[in-house]
Amino acid sequence: METVETENTTVQSDADQVEILGLEEFRKKEPGICSIRHIDKVISKPEFCKASNFRGLVYGTFVIPSKKNLQISHNIFAFCLTPDKLYFIDEGSKVRKKVRAMEEEYDDEIRTPLVFLLDFMEYLIREDLYVLQGYEKTLSQLAERMNAGTVADTGKDFMYMRSQLNALYTYYEQLSNMAQTMEQVVVQSGDETAQTLLSLYIQRVQHLAQMTHTLKESLTQVLDMKQAKLSERQNDLVNLLTIVTSIFTPLTLITGWFGMNFVNMHLLKEPWGYTSVIVFCVILTLAEILVIRNWKIFRKQ
């Protein structure tokens, strides 16, 4: 497929079916389309992935998060599909590069604008499966490190991964909604190739969304395990402090009482007084320890 490029425009020579323009260029090229207020509003301010169908026109936006940091929207552009032409509205060169790379890789025969758009949508997510597999591997490594106790501060890693997976899941949900809108157009077109491509695309997006949801659930389970281990350690510490308190509270009372040296405490006047108090405290301590052991007080169930 031969491609003719200008500074801001890329035109496919296949009957000029695909064109990449800046926003102002598109407004000059298609003033009738841009005169429709809600279409112009959507394509001029992309906020998330969406597609709409209006009087034979399919228009929408792509907000594709960077796979390195899903909180950053890396590729942002709009599109408008007419019965005989596909426009990409992009102020940069990222769409042009992706279109060129897709054409070099696929090298298919002449496509209709609709088929080209579906091919392009599939091309955008073709590497996402490997991204999710990378998250799955990272999650397993974090879980192993947590269980081994080699890293104390895994909480930040888990929270970061949760935010990443949430962003991905939202992205795939948006793509699924786009596909549902496209389904109406494809059915009306009667193009069997487009119907096959869209069906495969929907299956792939749903599979990616399901994988992301599964990873989110797995992450939640690992976080629950982490919290359970933390609670267990806290309970052990509380039990230890409770045992120490239970043992030494009576001793503190006894030593405090006799330490006040009341005049009428005849036991203190006896030569064996302090010795008897010490022996009593030792016996009391041993008795408390035996009671705790035999009654399994504060012991894990």
Secondary structure, DSSP 8 states (H G I E B T S, - for coil): --EEE-SS-EEETTTT-EEEE-HHHHHHH-HHHHTSHHHHHHHHS--S-EEEEETTEEEEEEEEE-SS-TTSEEEEEEEEEETTEEEEE-SSSHHHHHHHHHHHHH--S---HHHHHHHHHHHHHTTHHHHHHHHHHHHHHHHHHHHHT--S--HHHHHHHHHHHHHHHHHHHHHHHHHHHHHHHHHHHT-HHHHHHHHHHHHHHHHHHHHHHHHHHHHHHHHHHHHHHHHHHHHHHHHHHHHHHHHHHHHHHHHHHHHT--TT-GGGGSTTHHHHHHHHHHHHHHHHHHHHHHTTTT---
